[in-house]
């Protein structure tokens, strides 16, 4: 638990040495780089046995690929997307130890998120803490292929902001070659044409009601497309995640200036609402929708810090709210770790009992 404690408080610890980082671009950049390095070392040097069986499976694939002399799609599981198999093959030509697949994949999703936060968050320490503590990072540690696809989608979001449609399409297509679920990210380009208004909360309610009636169709379509047989079984802790979504949506709408569009990124807010609807679907039809929701979960770590920094609250209340958010995030992270496959923590060179 000690290493995970360090993981959770690392952004806060570094903040002690960086004052006014939001006002100084150089300090902000240095802070983000050091945060990323610390997270990559802890996450990348972990044992293959921590988390889901997928990590161990990818580790073994890398190990077998290192021994091969040429690329052959038949030496990989047919369920693996070709972009990922080429990625593993290229890694195996450069690195001769299987642990590197965990290190490099960790570096990809952690650094991509950190850059995303650096460019868009008004409070990078809170955003990175939320990334670590609200389940996004632990999901990435278990779903390596999708984590890389999510990282590519963060690049695609840059093209959304610039309204560069062709580069956006190409980036999402590349993400799909790592995990087919990335196809859902195409919807984000449509968010360019929405403006933030309180009435958007209605979209969430309407979306939830719609998924109730379309649940069977959505699940069957997903099963046919992904060639899987997803069920309606849900994992523990989901209700906490729903509560987090509701708190962030409600709190953002409550403290924002009027109208909300003055200090809330409309695209990001639409991502937040869409991600919430996807997550709710897990209780109605398929747990696959929970995995899909992680493409939009990044919005949580941007919307809330920005709302606190730019919302209609006093400096004193801002400080108190920030302390509460940090405390709840770290507490939730450590609580969720109990009775999971992430405990106890092992470095890759340590023997597993």
HUNOR-V330163 format. One line per field, one symbol per residue. psi: psi as a letter, one per 40 degrees, with the letter a starting at -180 (. if undefined). burial: + if it has 16 or more other ideal C-beta (glycine too) atoms within 10 Angstrom, else -. Layout:
psi->???
burial->???
//
This chain:
psi->ddddddddedddddddehifdeehddddddddddddddddddddeiieehaiedddddddddddddeidihhdeeiheehidddddddddddddhehddddddddddddddddddddddeiegddddddddddeedddddddgddddddddddddddddddefgddddddddddddedhdeeddedddddedeiihideddddddddddddddedddddddddddefigiiehiiiedddddddddddddddddeiihidedehhdddddddddddddddddedcieddddddededdddeddddddddeigiidddddddddddddddddddddddhfieeiihhideiih.
burial->--++--+++++--++--+--+------+--++-+++-+++++++++++-++---+--++-++--++---------+---++-+++-+++-++-----+++++++++++++++++++++-++-++++++++++++++++++++++++++++++++++++++-------+--++-++++++++++++--++-+----+---+--++--+---+---+--++--+---+---+----------+--++--++-+++-++---+--+++++++++++++++++++++++++++++++++++++++++++++++++-+----+--++--++--++-+++-++----+--++-+-----
//
